[in-house]
C-alpha cells in the first residue's frame, strides 16, 4: 500500500468534505525554487483532497511576514506586514499543518517566525470566549539531512497545543537523509518519496488530523467550560476549600 492509497479496506467513519485545511510550507526558498518540504506536503495534501477537504497552502517565504509578536507589526514600527491577511486564512482552517526543514539540527528561521506570529494572535478570542485557535487540529511535517526530525516535531507540536490547537495521536511525520551532505528528499535516488516509514507516518498523521478535526466539527468546537477567558476575568475560580462551590 502506498501513501496515496486508502488507509484501510473500509470507508472512514464520516465524510470530510466539510473541512478546510491549511499547510504552511516554511521552506527557506521562495517560489519557484524547488522545495523538498513541498514533496512531503503533497502526499498529505493529496490524501485530504481525495476526501473532499478544501486545502489551502501558504509558502511563507513568498510573503512579507514581519518579525514580532503582535498581530499587526505595522502598528509597532514595521514598514509592512502581510500576517494580518494570512491570519484570516489560518482562522478559516479546521486543520493546520506546519511543514519545514531542519537547519543546524533545529527548525528553520522561517518556521520559527511563523510560530511567533501564530503566537502573536493567541490572545484573541473566539465566539465562545476561548482562545482563538480552540476547536482546530494541528500537526507537522519535517524534512532534512542528518538528525532532528523528532526534536523539531516536539517543538512544533508543543507550540501548537500551547496556542490552543488540539493534537491528535501520531500527528507528525518526516524524512531524513544520511548524515552528511547527502541527497535531499526530492533528489534523484534519495529514496525519500519511496520510504515506507515516512509514507506510513504521513498517512497516519493525515488521517488522525481528519478524524480529530471531524470530531471537533461535529461537537461544535472544543467544549467551552472552564477555559473561557471572560469567565476567568469575571472572577470565576475553583474553590479548592469548598469544591461544591466551584
C-alpha positions in Angstrom: 0.0 0.0 0.0 1.4 3.4 -0.9 0.8 6.7 0.9 -1.7 7.7 -1.7 -3.8 4.5 -1.2 -6.8 4.4 1.1 -5.8 3.9 4.8 -7.9 0.7 5.1 -10.3 -1.6 3.3 -13.4 0.1 4.8 -14.6 3.6 4.4 -13.8 6.2 7.1 -16.3 6.9 9.9 -17.6 10.1 8.3 -17.2 12.3 5.2 -14.6 15.1 5.4 -15.7 17.4 2.7 -16.9 19.9 5.3 -13.4 20.5 6.5 -10.8 23.1 5.5 -7.0 22.5 5.9 -4.1 24.9 5.6 -0.5 23.8 5.0 2.2 26.5 5.7 5.4 25.5 4.0 8.2 27.1 5.9 11.0 26.3 3.4 13.7 29.0 3.2 13.3 29.0 -0.6 11.0 31.4 -2.3 8.9 30.3 -5.4 9.6 29.0 -7.9 12.6 27.3 -6.4 12.1 23.6 -5.7 11.1 22.9 -2.1 11.8 19.4 -0.7 9.4 20.1 2.1 6.7 20.6 -0.6 7.2 17.0 -1.8 6.2 15.7 1.6 3.3 18.2 1.9 2.0 17.0 -1.4 1.5 13.4 -0.1 -0.6 14.6 2.9 -2.5 17.2 0.8 -3.3 14.6 -1.8 -5.0 12.3 0.8 -7.0 15.3 2.1 -8.1 16.5 -1.3 -9.2 13.0 -2.3 -11.5 13.0 0.7 -13.0 16.3 -0.4 -11.2 18.6 2.1 -10.7 22.2 0.8 -7.0 22.6 1.1 -5.2 26.0 1.2 -1.4 26.5 1.2 1.0 29.2 2.0 4.7 29.3 1.2 5.8 31.6 3.9 9.0 32.8 2.2 6.8 34.3 -0.6 5.2 36.7 1.8 6.3 39.8 3.8 5.9 38.4 7.3 7.3 40.9 9.8 9.3 39.8 12.8 7.5 40.3 16.1 4.8 39.1 18.5 1.9 41.4 17.8 -1.0 40.7 15.4 -0.1 43.6 13.1 3.5 44.7 13.3 2.8 47.9 11.2 1.3 49.2 14.5 4.7 48.5 16.2 7.2 50.0 13.7 7.3 47.6 10.8 7.1 49.2 7.3 4.8 46.4 6.1 3.3 43.1 7.3 1.2 40.5 5.4 0.5 38.5 8.5 -2.9 40.0 9.3 -4.2 38.8 5.9 -2.5 35.4 6.3 -4.0 35.0 9.7 -7.5 35.1 8.2 -6.6 32.0 6.2 -5.3 30.4 9.4 -8.7 31.0 11.1 -10.6 29.7 8.1 -8.9 26.3 8.5 -10.1 23.4 10.7 -6.6 21.8 10.3 -3.2 23.5 10.3 -0.1 21.7 9.3 3.3 23.4 9.8 5.9 22.0 7.4 9.5 22.9 7.2 13.2 22.0 7.0 15.8 21.2 9.6 18.8 23.6 9.7 21.6 23.1 12.2 19.5 20.4 14.0 16.5 22.7 14.6 13.5 24.2 12.9 14.5 26.8 10.3 14.2 30.5 10.8 11.0 30.8 8.6 9.3 28.1 10.7 10.2 30.0 13.9 8.9 33.3 12.6 5.5 31.7 11.6 5.2 30.2 15.1 5.9 33.5 16.6 3.3 35.2 14.5 0.7 32.5 15.4 1.6 33.2 19.0 1.0 36.9 18.4 -2.7 36.2 17.8 -3.1 33.6 20.5 -4.7 36.1 23.0 -7.5 36.8 20.6 -10.8 35.1 21.5 -13.4 33.1 19.6 -17.2 33.5 19.9 -17.3 31.2 22.9 -14.8 33.3 24.8 -12.0 30.7 24.4 -8.6 31.5 22.8 -8.9 31.8 19.1 -7.3 28.5 18.0 -9.6 26.3 20.1 -11.6 23.8 18.0 -8.8 23.2 15.5 -6.4 20.3 14.9 -2.7 20.8 14.3 0.2 18.7 13.0 3.6 19.0 11.4 5.9 17.7 8.6 9.7 17.9 8.8 12.4 17.3 6.1 16.1 17.4 6.3 19.5 15.7 6.2 21.1 14.2 9.3 19.2 14.2 12.6 16.5 16.3 14.2 13.0 15.2 13.0 11.7 14.3 16.4 13.3 17.3 18.1 11.7 19.7 15.6 8.3 17.9 15.8 8.4 18.1 19.6 8.9 21.9 19.4 6.2 22.5 16.9 3.6 20.2 18.5 4.2 21.7 21.9 3.9 25.2 20.4 0.6 24.4 18.6 -1.1 22.9 21.7 0.1 25.7 23.8 -1.6 28.1 21.5 -4.8 26.1 21.7 -4.7 23.6 18.8 -5.8 20.0 19.6 -3.1 17.5 18.7 -4.2 14.0 17.7 -2.0 10.9 18.2 0.9 10.5 15.8 0.4 13.9 14.3 3.9 14.3 13.0 5.9 12.8 10.1 9.2 13.4 8.5 12.0 12.3 6.2 15.7 12.4 6.9 18.7 11.6 4.8 22.1 10.2 5.6 24.4 12.0 7.9 26.5 14.4 5.8 25.8 16.4 2.6 23.7 13.7 1.0 20.6 13.9 -1.2 17.6 15.9 -0.1 14.0 14.4 -0.2 13.2 15.1 -3.8 16.7 14.5 -5.2 17.1 11.6 -7.7 17.8 8.3 -5.9 17.3 9.8 -2.4 14.7 7.1 -1.6 12.6 9.8 0.2 9.3 9.6 -1.8 9.5 5.7 -1.7 10.4 5.5 2.0 7.7 3.2 3.6 8.2 4.5 7.2 7.8 8.2 6.1 4.8 7.4 3.9 3.2 5.4 6.7 3.7 8.1 9.2 2.5 10.8 6.8 -0.7 8.8 6.1 -1.4 8.2 9.8 -0.8 11.9 10.6 -3.2 13.0 7.8 -6.0 10.6 8.8 -5.6 11.4 12.5 -5.9 15.1 11.7 -9.0 14.4 9.7 -10.6 12.3 12.4 -9.9 14.8 15.2 -11.0 17.8 13.1 -14.2 15.9 12.2 -14.9 15.1 15.9 -14.4 18.8 16.8 -16.6 19.9 13.9 -19.3 17.5 14.9 -19.1 18.7 18.5 -19.4 22.3 17.5 -15.8 23.0 18.6 -13.9 22.3 21.9 -16.3 22.4 24.9 -16.5 25.9 26.3 -16.4 25.3 30.0 -13.6 26.1 32.4 -11.5 27.6 29.6 -13.2 30.9 28.9 -11.0 34.0 29.4 -14.1 36.1 30.0 -15.3 33.9 32.9 -11.9 33.9 34.5 -11.6 37.7 34.2 -15.1 37.9 35.8 -13.8 36.2 38.9 -14.9 32.5 38.3 -12.5 30.4 40.2 -12.4 26.8 41.5 -12.9 26.9 45.2 -10.3 24.4 46.4 -11.5 24.7 50.1 -15.2 24.2 49.1 -15.2 22.2 45.8 -19.0 22.1 45.8 -18.9 25.9 45.2 -16.7 25.7 42.1 
